[in-house]
Amino acid sequence: MDWISPTDRKALTLRVPDRTEIADWLAGEWRLEIDRRRLFHLLPVGIGTGAILVFGAGVSIHWSLWGALLVLFAFLNRRARAFGASGAPSLFLLAVAFGCLASQIELATTRTIILSGDATVRITARVLSHETDERGRARYYLKLLSTERPVLSRPPQIVRIVVSARHQPLRPGEIYRGLVRLGPPSGPVRPDGHDFAYRPYFEGLGAYGYGLGGPDPPPADAAEPDALSGRETISRFIAALRGVVTRRIVEVIGGDSGAVAAALVTGERAGIGPEVEDWLRGTGLAHVLAISGLHMALVAGTAMLLIRKGLVLLGGLSLVLPVKKLAALVALAVSTFYLVLSGASVATERAYVMILIMLVAVLFDRQAITLRNLSLAALAILLVTPHAVLTPSFQMSFAATLALVGLSPLFHRETENQSRGPIGRLMRRVGLVLGATLVTALVAGLATAPYSAYHFQRLAPFGLLANLLTMPVFGLWIMPAALIGVFLMPFGLDGPVFWLMGLGLDFVLSIASFLHARFPDQAVGLMTPSGLVVLTAGLLILCLSASRLRWASLPILVLGLLLAPDRRPDPELLIYEDGRDFALLSADGLHYGRERPSRFVAEEWSRIYAPSISETAEGEGATAPAGTIPGLNDCETRLCHFQTSSGIRIAFTRDYRLLGEACDTADIAFVARAARTRRCRSGAVLVTLRTLRQTGSLAIGRDMPGGAITVRRSIPERPQAWNAHRLAPWPEFWRKPTGENSAKGATAANGNGQASRQPQ
């Protein structure tokens, strides 16, 4: 290398910076974060972390200790800032403690009563809302007023029932009387799975069921129901309005497009068939059904654009009036109306808070779209409903918005318009729209992929193509037509507009059907919670950082990808909590304990453990099962034996008198009856309907090939608040109410949730 001069050789030498230089560089980047006020984002992140500790990890500390921790962390933060040190750690810990305290307050103030078990009961209830599903059945949300035959000791406040019988639909506020079959919300179908009782508990929904016939006509001597409170009157009006708008949209558009259109406007998705949901989910378009930032932004943007352009066209109004601010006020009113009409889900609330902040920023001539607005929206939701942090809607909605807003500076480039003619300008605008759609779909898809994989075990790899083809139609055609149609409805001029909206949705559904048939979504298996947490940390650092510290997220994201796959051995036997459905896992797939397993359970298990095998489902369209467990004949009166792939012996029967023999002849004694015996003297694992009620669904296998038998339960030994009903006495045995005692029993049941009962 003699031909290289000493000066050039010195310049080409790789020099490792010393500690002082590294420290100075880190200090400079950190000062940039502080100057850009990025420490503010530690507040929602910390509060969300505290909520996860309480609702996800089960952390429970007395509120007084949380108060002491709040004072301590606030003091540490103040002292750190006084000495010129970074207060970020103490600020984050302060937010975590506050999040834990807010979560425990929500748990303490949520008084939902979940029904303890299945019951056939005659009810008197007030109709809160009414929907019609894809099969034409009526779906009612009811507020229970009284129960009889039997009088329930723990009656839920709100129930949802489906009525198949033909009847004149009841409107919100009317009284429903009739015989129904009620049951509690389902628990997880597998350990560590989604608990289907979580959201109903915080939403006040205590039971699901169906009507045994239609509602009864009111008796001649029926007493007048109590008058509605002011809040109930407003809720009744909103529910009635949603029902009117939904029925009108479905009437004009009809078919699958009409059901989707109603979901886009009022949030009522009961009319969407499972096939359409499969199309949208498999092509990555399911997000259009959840009214979120996309819908709210399109509605607010369309309203603001129409008002602003309309005022400009009215002569010289733009010279004397603040047209932009007037348009922002109208857009705010329209957005508020849309929030109320759509049912105000978590995603809609998040989008509304962001739109509210953006429009208020316009009114005060401030920048509208910022990460601070997103953090304020997160704070607003987490402080009111901290449990939402564990829901897929919250996680996917905020992940997509965070990625789009946080990474927008990396993609934003000002370009000079060189086009002189109208055709050139038009082509440039089309290119910008397509480019923005492509980047938006790519960024949002990557940001939400971990949460889709964790909650649904599915990914839509061709979702980018589906979004690229359909999102311009949503933004320029469907949602503007929806907005205009709703506001023309009182004048009877909405028909042609909704018809045009239906044409746009026909196009979208045809694209979804075509792509789903050729490029379906892919199963990815189970994902670990630790992998999701690490990936979330990487996403937060990447999107919230203002300096080059954001690139520290890359190794964190790589680590999250390495931790994501669940490498634990699959279970060998799955038992659902109701005891009716169970399945063996083997190399050739799932083998069920009955020929026609529950559709709900079969879909969940097959998606997770055997996604390539088509399983049986109850109801219409059910086909023959991929396999059933051999030897399960006449298990009502005899003991049936079978083995797992590793040789675990299972004895199954529905005759409680054979419990002792089952314990003596197997490793797992499964008696599908509510036996009072809790354990086997032989040391075998005993599974009964009573034990399943407390453990939830079970996954049985070995900790390693040839290792010990492991039994994983879905419900912890100390159940969470939304599973506390599993410890309540059930079944209950009732005395027939007579005379004065009957009235007292009904009053007690309706007043404080207690009723006299006679145990057997």
Backbone hydrogen bonds, N-H to C=O, Kabsch-Sander energy under -0.5 kcal/mol:
donor,donor_aa,acceptor,acceptor_aa,energy
4,I,1,M,-1.4
5,S,3,W,-0.5
9,R,5,S,-2.7
10,K,6,P,-2.2
11,A,7,T,-1.8
12,L,8,D,-1.9
13,T,9,R,-0.7
13,T,10,K,-0.5
15,R,13,T,-0.6
16,V,14,L,-0.5
22,I,18,D,-2.1
23,A,19,R,-2.8
24,D,20,T,-2.5
25,W,21,E,-2.4
26,L,22,I,-2.6
27,A,23,A,-2.5
28,G,24,D,-2.4
29,E,25,W,-2.3
30,W,26,L,-2.5
31,R,27,A,-2.3
32,L,28,G,-1.7
33,E,29,E,-1.8
34,I,30,W,-2.2
35,D,31,R,-2.9
36,R,32,L,-2.1
37,R,34,I,-1.5
38,R,33,E,-2.5
40,F,37,R,-0.7
41,H,38,R,-1.2
42,L,39,L,-1.7
43,L,40,F,-1.6
45,V,41,H,-1.5
46,G,42,L,-2.7
47,I,43,L,-2.6
48,G,44,P,-2.5
49,T,45,V,-2.1
50,G,46,G,-2.4
51,A,47,I,-2.1
52,I,48,G,-2.1
53,L,49,T,-2.1
54,V,50,G,-1.7
55,F,51,A,-2.9
56,G,52,I,-2.1
57,A,52,I,-1.6
59,V,53,L,-2.8
65,L,62,H,-1.0
66,W,62,H,-1.5
67,G,63,W,-2.2
68,A,64,S,-2.0
69,L,65,L,-2.4
70,L,66,W,-2.3
71,V,67,G,-2.0
72,L,68,A,-2.4
73,F,69,L,-2.9
74,A,70,L,-2.2
75,F,71,V,-2.2
76,L,72,L,-2.6
77,N,73,F,-2.4
78,R,74,A,-2.1
79,R,75,F,-2.6
80,A,76,L,-2.5
81,R,77,N,-2.0
82,A,78,R,-1.9
83,F,79,R,-1.7
84,G,81,R,-1.1
85,A,80,A,-2.4
91,L,87,G,-2.5
92,F,88,A,-2.7
93,L,89,P,-2.5
94,L,90,S,-2.3
95,A,91,L,-2.1
96,V,92,F,-2.4
97,A,93,L,-2.6
98,F,94,L,-2.1
99,G,95,A,-2.6
100,C,96,V,-2.4
101,L,97,A,-2.3
102,A,98,F,-2.7
103,S,99,G,-2.1
104,Q,100,C,-2.3
105,I,101,L,-2.0
106,E,102,A,-2.0
107,L,103,S,-2.4
108,A,104,Q,-2.2
109,T,105,I,-1.8
110,T,106,E,-1.1
111,R,109,T,-0.7
114,I,112,T,-0.6
115,L,206,G,-2.3
119,A,182,L,-2.6
121,V,119,A,-0.6
121,V,180,V,-2.3
122,R,148,E,-2.2
123,I,121,V,-0.5
123,I,178,G,-2.6
124,T,146,S,-2.3
125,A,176,Y,-2.7
126,R,143,K,-2.6
127,V,174,E,-3.0
128,L,141,Y,-3.5
129,S,141,Y,-1.2
131,E,139,R,-2.4
133,D,137,R,-2.3
134,E,270,A,-1.4
136,G,133,D,-1.9
138,A,163,V,-2.2
139,R,131,E,-2.8
140,Y,138,A,-0.5
140,Y,161,I,-2.6
141,Y,129,S,-2.0
142,L,140,Y,-0.5
142,L,159,V,-3.0
143,K,126,R,-2.7
144,L,142,L,-0.7
144,L,157,Q,-2.0
145,L,124,T,-3.1
146,S,124,T,-1.9
148,E,122,R,-2.2
152,L,150,P,-0.8
158,I,204,G,-0.7
159,V,142,L,-2.3
160,R,207,A,-2.0
161,I,140,Y,-2.1
162,V,209,G,-1.4
163,V,138,A,-3.0
164,S,162,V,-0.6
173,G,127,V,-3.1
174,E,171,R,-2.3
176,Y,125,A,-3.8
177,R,175,I,-0.5
178,G,123,I,-1.7
180,V,121,V,-2.6
181,R,210,Y,-2.6
182,L,119,A,-3.2
182,L,180,V,-0.5
183,G,208,Y,-2.5
193,G,190,R,-1.8
196,F,194,H,-0.8
198,Y,195,D,-1.6
201,Y,197,A,-1.6
202,F,198,Y,-1.4
203,E,199,R,-1.7
204,G,200,P,-0.6
204,G,201,Y,-0.8
205,L,200,P,-2.3
206,G,158,I,-2.9
206,G,204,G,-0.7
207,A,158,I,-0.7
208,Y,183,G,-2.8
209,G,160,R,-1.5
210,Y,181,R,-1.7
211,G,162,V,-2.3
212,L,179,L,-2.6
213,G,211,G,-1.4
216,D,177,R,-4.1
222,A,219,P,-1.6
233,T,229,S,-2.4
234,I,230,G,-2.0
235,S,231,R,-2.5
236,R,232,E,-2.6
237,F,233,T,-2.2
238,I,234,I,-2.5
239,A,235,S,-2.7
240,A,236,R,-2.5
241,L,237,F,-2.4
242,R,238,I,-2.7
243,G,239,A,-2.1
244,V,240,A,-2.3
245,V,241,L,-2.5
246,T,242,R,-2.6
247,R,243,G,-2.5
248,R,244,V,-2.1
249,I,245,V,-2.3
250,V,246,T,-2.5
251,E,247,R,-2.2
252,V,248,R,-2.2
253,I,249,I,-2.7
254,G,249,I,-0.6
254,G,250,V,-1.0
258,G,254,G,-1.9
259,A,255,G,-1.7
260,V,256,D,-2.3
261,A,257,S,-2.6
262,A,258,G,-2.2
263,A,259,A,-1.7
264,L,260,V,-2.0
265,V,261,A,-1.4
266,T,262,A,-2.9
267,G,262,A,-0.8
267,G,263,A,-0.8
268,E,262,A,-0.6
269,R,267,G,-0.8
272,I,269,R,-1.5
277,E,273,G,-1.9
278,D,274,P,-2.1
279,W,275,E,-2.1
280,L,276,V,-2.5
281,R,277,E,-2.7
282,G,278,D,-2.7
283,T,279,W,-1.2
284,G,281,R,-1.1
285,L,280,L,-2.8
286,A,280,L,-1.1
288,V,285,L,-1.8
289,L,286,A,-1.6
290,A,286,A,-0.6
291,I,289,L,-0.8
292,S,290,A,-0.6
296,M,292,S,-2.7
297,A,293,G,-2.7
298,L,294,L,-2.2
299,V,295,H,-2.7
300,A,296,M,-2.8
301,G,297,A,-2.9
302,T,298,L,-2.5
303,A,299,V,-2.4
304,M,300,A,-2.5
305,L,301,G,-2.5
306,L,302,T,-2.6
307,I,303,A,-2.3
308,R,304,M,-2.4
309,K,305,L,-2.6
310,G,306,L,-2.2
311,L,307,I,-2.5
312,V,308,R,-1.9
313,L,309,K,-1.7
314,L,310,G,-0.6
314,L,311,L,-0.6
315,G,313,L,-1.9
317,L,314,L,-1.6
319,L,316,G,-1.5
320,V,316,G,-0.7
320,V,317,L,-1.0
321,L,317,L,-2.4
323,V,321,L,-1.9
326,L,322,P,-2.4
327,A,323,V,-2.5
328,A,324,K,-1.8
329,L,325,K,-2.2
330,V,326,L,-2.2
331,A,327,A,-2.5
332,L,328,A,-2.1
333,A,329,L,-2.1
334,V,330,V,-2.6
335,S,331,A,-2.5
336,T,332,L,-2.2
337,F,333,A,-2.2
338,Y,334,V,-2.4
339,L,335,S,-2.3
340,V,336,T,-2.1
341,L,337,F,-2.6
342,S,338,Y,-2.2
343,G,339,L,-0.5
343,G,340,V,-0.9
344,A,339,L,-1.0
349,E,345,S,-2.8
350,R,346,V,-2.6
351,A,347,A,-2.3
352,Y,348,T,-2.7
353,V,349,E,-2.7
354,M,350,R,-2.0
355,I,351,A,-2.6
356,L,352,Y,-3.2
357,I,353,V,-2.4
358,M,354,M,-2.5
359,L,355,I,-2.8
360,V,356,L,-2.4
361,A,357,I,-2.2
362,V,358,M,-1.7
363,L,359,L,-1.9
364,F,360,V,-1.4
365,D,362,V,-1.4
366,R,361,A,-3.6
370,T,368,A,-0.9
374,L,370,T,-1.1
375,S,371,L,-2.4
376,L,372,R,-2.5
377,A,373,N,-2.2
378,A,374,L,-2.3
379,L,375,S,-2.6
380,A,376,L,-2.4
381,I,377,A,-2.0
382,L,378,A,-2.9
383,L,379,L,-2.3
384,V,380,A,-1.0
385,T,381,I,-3.4
388,A,385,T,-1.9
389,V,386,P,-1.6
390,L,387,H,-1.6
391,T,388,A,-1.8
395,Q,391,T,-2.1
396,M,392,P,-2.7
397,S,393,S,-2.0
398,F,394,F,-2.4
399,A,395,Q,-2.1
400,A,396,M,-2.1
401,T,397,S,-2.0
402,L,398,F,-2.8
403,A,399,A,-2.2
404,L,400,A,-2.1
405,V,401,T,-2.7
406,G,402,L,-2.9
407,L,403,A,-1.9
410,L,407,L,-1.3
411,F,407,L,-0.8
411,F,408,S,-1.0
412,H,408,S,-1.7
413,R,411,F,-0.5
418,Q,416,E,-1.0
425,R,421,G,-2.0
426,L,422,P,-2.3
427,M,423,I,-2.6
428,R,424,G,-2.1
429,R,425,R,-2.2
430,V,426,L,-2.5
431,G,427,M,-2.4
432,L,428,R,-2.4
433,V,429,R,-2.4
434,L,430,V,-2.6
435,G,431,G,-2.8
436,A,432,L,-2.8
437,T,433,V,-2.4
438,L,434,L,-2.5
439,V,435,G,-2.6
440,T,436,A,-2.7
441,A,437,T,-2.6
442,L,438,L,-2.3
443,V,439,V,-2.9
444,A,440,T,-2.6
445,G,441,A,-2.1
446,L,442,L,-2.2
447,A,443,V,-2.2
448,T,444,A,-2.0
449,A,445,G,-1.0
452,S,448,T,-2.2
453,A,449,A,-2.6
454,Y,450,P,-2.1
455,H,451,Y,-2.5
456,F,452,S,-2.2
457,Q,452,S,-0.5
457,Q,453,A,-1.0
458,R,452,S,-1.0
459,L,522,Q,-2.2
463,G,460,A,-2.0
466,A,462,F,-1.7
467,N,463,G,-2.8
468,L,464,L,-2.2
469,L,465,L,-1.8
470,T,466,A,-1.6
471,M,467,N,-2.6
474,F,470,T,-2.0
475,G,471,M,-2.8
476,L,472,P,-2.5
477,W,473,V,-1.6
478,I,473,V,-2.3
479,M,474,F,-2.1
481,A,477,W,-1.7
482,A,478,I,-2.2
483,L,479,M,-2.4
484,I,480,P,-2.5
485,G,481,A,-2.7
486,V,482,A,-2.1
487,F,483,L,-1.7
488,L,484,I,-1.3
489,M,485,G,-0.9
489,M,486,V,-0.5
491,F,488,L,-1.1
492,G,489,M,-1.7
493,L,488,L,-1.8
498,F,494,D,-2.7
499,W,495,G,-2.2
500,L,496,P,-1.9
501,M,497,V,-2.1
502,G,498,F,-2.4
503,L,499,W,-1.7
504,G,500,L,-1.8
505,L,501,M,-2.1
506,D,502,G,-2.5
507,F,503,L,-1.8
508,V,504,G,-2.0
509,L,505,L,-2.9
510,S,506,D,-2.0
511,I,507,F,-2.0
512,A,508,V,-2.5
513,S,509,L,-2.6
514,F,510,S,-2.3
515,L,511,I,-2.6
516,H,512,A,-2.4
517,A,513,S,-1.8
518,R,514,F,-0.9
519,F,515,L,-3.9
522,Q,459,L,-3.2
524,V,457,Q,-1.7
525,G,457,Q,-0.7
528,T,564,A,-2.8
532,L,528,T,-1.7
533,V,529,P,-2.4
534,V,530,S,-2.3
535,L,531,G,-2.3
536,T,532,L,-2.3
537,A,533,V,-2.3
538,G,534,V,-2.3
539,L,535,L,-2.3
540,L,536,T,-2.5
541,I,537,A,-2.3
542,L,538,G,-2.4
543,C,539,L,-2.3
544,L,540,L,-2.5
545,S,541,I,-1.2
550,R,547,S,-1.5
551,W,548,R,-1.4
552,A,549,L,-1.8
553,S,550,R,-1.8
554,L,551,W,-1.2
556,I,552,A,-0.8
557,L,553,S,-2.8
558,V,554,L,-2.3
559,L,555,P,-2.4
560,G,556,I,-2.4
561,L,557,L,-2.1
562,L,558,V,-1.8
563,L,559,L,-2.1
564,A,560,G,-1.3
566,D,526,L,-1.8
567,R,565,P,-0.9
572,E,700,I,-2.6
573,L,700,I,-2.2
574,L,583,A,-2.8
575,I,698,L,-2.2
576,Y,581,D,-2.8
579,G,576,Y,-1.9
583,A,574,L,-2.4
584,L,591,H,-2.9
585,L,572,E,-2.1
586,S,584,L,-0.5
586,S,589,G,-2.2
589,G,586,S,-1.8
591,H,584,L,-2.4
592,Y,627,G,-2.1
593,G,582,F,-2.3
602,A,598,S,-2.8
603,E,599,R,-2.5
604,E,600,F,-1.8
605,W,601,V,-2.6
606,S,602,A,-2.6
607,R,603,E,-1.9
608,I,604,E,-1.4
609,Y,605,W,-3.2
610,A,605,W,-0.8
610,A,606,S,-0.8
613,I,610,A,-1.6
615,E,613,I,-0.6
618,E,597,P,-0.5
622,A,619,G,-1.3
629,I,592,Y,-2.9
632,L,629,I,-0.9
633,N,631,G,-1.5
637,T,634,D,-1.0
638,R,634,D,-0.9
640,C,638,R,-0.5
640,C,652,F,-3.0
642,F,650,I,-2.0
644,T,648,I,-1.8
647,G,644,T,-1.5
650,I,642,F,-2.8
651,A,668,I,-2.7
652,F,640,C,-3.3
653,T,670,F,-1.9
654,R,635,C,-2.5
656,Y,654,R,-0.7
658,L,655,D,-1.9
659,L,656,Y,-1.4
662,A,658,L,-2.3
663,C,659,L,-2.2
664,D,660,G,-1.7
665,T,661,E,-1.1
667,D,649,R,-1.4
668,I,649,R,-2.2
669,A,685,V,-3.0
670,F,651,A,-3.2
670,F,668,I,-0.7
671,V,669,A,-0.7
671,V,687,V,-2.8
672,A,653,T,-2.4
672,A,670,F,-0.6
673,R,671,V,-2.3
675,A,673,R,-1.9
680,C,684,A,-0.8
683,G,680,C,-1.1
685,V,667,D,-2.6
687,V,669,A,-3.2
689,L,671,V,-0.5
689,L,673,R,-2.0
690,R,673,R,-0.6
692,L,688,T,-2.6
693,R,689,L,-1.4
694,Q,690,R,-0.9
694,Q,691,T,-0.6
695,T,691,T,-2.5
696,G,692,L,-2.7
697,S,188,P,-0.7
698,L,575,I,-2.5
699,A,712,R,-1.9
700,I,573,L,-3.0
701,G,710,T,-2.2
703,D,708,A,-1.8
707,G,704,M,-3.1
710,T,701,G,-3.1
712,R,699,A,-2.5
712,R,710,T,-0.5
714,S,695,T,-1.3
714,S,697,S,-1.0
715,I,695,T,-2.5
723,N,720,Q,-1.9
724,A,721,A,-1.1
726,R,723,N,-1.6
727,L,724,A,-1.7
728,A,725,H,-1.0
741,N,738,T,-1.0
742,S,738,T,-0.9
743,A,739,G,-1.3
744,K,740,E,-2.3
745,G,741,N,-2.7
746,A,742,S,-2.5
747,T,743,A,-2.6
748,A,744,K,-2.5
749,A,745,G,-2.3
750,N,746,A,-2.1
751,G,747,T,-2.0
752,N,748,A,-2.0
753,G,748,A,-0.7
753,G,749,A,-0.5
754,Q,748,A,-1.3
758,Q,733,F,-1.1
